[in-house]
């Protein structure tokens, strides 16, 4: 709707405003979630969607109808849709179960093999289809290939917000409500940078906000890794501020730069493709980052606990990963030992979680570095 209503000269600013509005909801979400957990029930994270859904429906019903020229009724590319969905699902299963499956197991080999097969089938179907889910020719648009890759990687690194939320609760024992309040610096600077990114792409070019955004995110995580051996919330504030500035300065300028290169009849295709690639990247990226954290944490816990309790089983070690979250299974296992052993086990699990979170940050840093390089060398300056 923003694309169709506003001119090229205004588009970046309005897309930035739209993104900053969504950031306001993201900023309030952890706080509202914390209030639900404290005063109502965690189940309200589902109930609230019914209320929000009704409000959104009423707003859409009252909105102005906008017609896009050049739109015609087309068939749906079920083959392309199913093949990319299956590829994404199988790849996600690999990462989700990476701490359980061996690389040589049939489950691992099957999922990897068929994920690749379905990906190639998707590319084949898109080349042959009259009305593809993703028209591969749009990758020839200026900045589309590099811009969509930057946007997708940025979507993956945005999961840092989720993992930081869990980290603050597990490692520093903050309540869900307090954690939501502690994340305000990230969203506050994100709201400012989303609007700033829109202004910069309209006033100058797409390269400037992308370089600033990817550079800020990279610097924020780098500072945290340097300070990590003695990490505290105060030492994480530079990361919250800089990643808030960086992450939310990127997507608006990328989208504006690409949309300014195409005709109105391709707006729907390009917008949906960008959203689809981000969704797929976000889904697979989340399971990948989870796998990195869990596997490094599990490896560290195993090496520590085997030395302390040689007789401990592999199954018990897996269950003890949930000790910081106070899962019933982990608490039941710990209760079998004396107080000294319980303290030792808790310290082993706690330090292992810190170890896993550290290496997940390293992976995110590498992804941010890739985005920084893409912004400098693979994005063309002109956005008009």
Buried (B, 14 or more C-beta within 10 A) or exposed (E): EBBEEBEEEEBBBBBBBBBBEEBEEBBBBBBBBBBBBEEEEEEBEEEBEEEEEEEEEEEEEEEEEEEEEEEEEEEEBEBBBBBBBBBBBBBBBBBBBBBEBEEEEEEBBEBBEBBEBBBEBBBEBBEEBEEBBBBEEBEEBBBBBBBBBBBBBBBBBBBBBEBBBBBBBBBBEBEBBBBBEBBBBBBBBBBBBBBBBBBBBBEBBBBBBBBBBBBBBBBBBBBBBEBBEEBEBEBBBBBBBBBBBBBBBBBBBBBBBBBBBBEEEBBBBBBEBBEBBBEBBBBBBBBBBBBBBBBBBBBBBBEBBEEEBEEBEEEBBBBBBBBBEEBEBBBEBBEEBEEEEBEBBBEBBBBBBBBBBBBBBBBBBEBBBBBBEBBEEEBBEEBE
